[in-house]
Amino acid sequence: MQMISDFLAMGGYGGFIWTAYGAGAGAMVGLLIISLRELRTTSAVVAALEANSPRRRRNNSDNQDATS
């Protein structure tokens, strides 16, 4: 049990080190949440735009190479 306590104390700097790890983890979680929210709203905007836009039909001649 003493070894774990010594490890967590990290030579007296444990408070600073674990606070830095916590702040880094909190920042990454915050970025993940913000990114997922932006993805959801962007996906909704794209879906709305696609629903309102007319569909274009492709002709087979559009897909052929100019060399043939």
CYANA upper distance limits for C-alpha pairs under 8 A (distance plus 0.5 A):
  1 MET  CA      5 SER  CA      6.87
  2 GLN  CA      6 ASP  CA      6.58
  3 MET  CA      7 PHE  CA      6.58
  4 ILE  CA      8 LEU  CA      6.65
  5 SER  CA      9 ALA  CA      6.61
  6 ASP  CA     10 MET  CA      6.67
  6 ASP  CA     11 GLY  CA      7.62
  7 PHE  CA     11 GLY  CA      8.30
  8 LEU  CA     14 GLY  CA      6.41
  9 ALA  CA     13 TYR  CA      6.91
  9 ALA  CA     14 GLY  CA      4.91
  9 ALA  CA     15 GLY  CA      7.81
 10 MET  CA     14 GLY  CA      5.27
 13 TYR  CA     17 ILE  CA      6.72
 14 GLY  CA     18 TRP  CA      6.30
 15 GLY  CA     19 THR  CA      6.50
 16 PHE  CA     20 ALA  CA      6.67
 17 ILE  CA     21 TYR  CA      6.78
 18 TRP  CA     22 GLY  CA      6.53
 19 THR  CA     23 ALA  CA      6.57
 20 ALA  CA     24 GLY  CA      6.58
 21 TYR  CA     25 ALA  CA      6.58
 22 GLY  CA     26 GLY  CA      6.47
 23 ALA  CA     27 ALA  CA      6.59
 24 GLY  CA     28 MET  CA      6.79
 25 ALA  CA     29 VAL  CA      6.69
 26 GLY  CA     30 GLY  CA      6.56
 27 ALA  CA     31 LEU  CA      6.65
 28 MET  CA     32 LEU  CA      6.64
 29 VAL  CA     33 ILE  CA      6.74
 30 GLY  CA     34 ILE  CA      6.68
 31 LEU  CA     35 SER  CA      6.47
 32 LEU  CA     36 LEU  CA      6.64
 33 ILE  CA     37 ARG  CA      6.74
 34 ILE  CA     38 GLU  CA      6.71
 35 SER  CA     39 LEU  CA      6.58
 36 LEU  CA     40 ARG  CA      6.68
 37 ARG  CA     41 THR  CA      6.77
 38 GLU  CA     42 THR  CA      6.42
 39 LEU  CA     43 SER  CA      6.43
 40 ARG  CA     44 ALA  CA      6.74
 41 THR  CA     45 VAL  CA      6.77
 42 THR  CA     46 VAL  CA      6.66
 43 SER  CA     47 ALA  CA      6.56
 44 ALA  CA     48 ALA  CA      6.65
 45 VAL  CA     49 LEU  CA      6.66
 46 VAL  CA     50 GLU  CA      6.55
 47 ALA  CA     51 ALA  CA      6.56
 48 ALA  CA     52 ASN  CA      6.80
 49 LEU  CA     53 SER  CA      6.65
 50 GLU  CA     54 PRO  CA      8.49
 58 ARG  CA     62 ASP  CA      7.17
 58 ARG  CA     63 ASN  CA      8.44
 59 ASN  CA     63 ASN  CA      7.69
 60 ASN  CA     64 GLN  CA      7.33
 64 GLN  CA     68 SER  CA      7.84
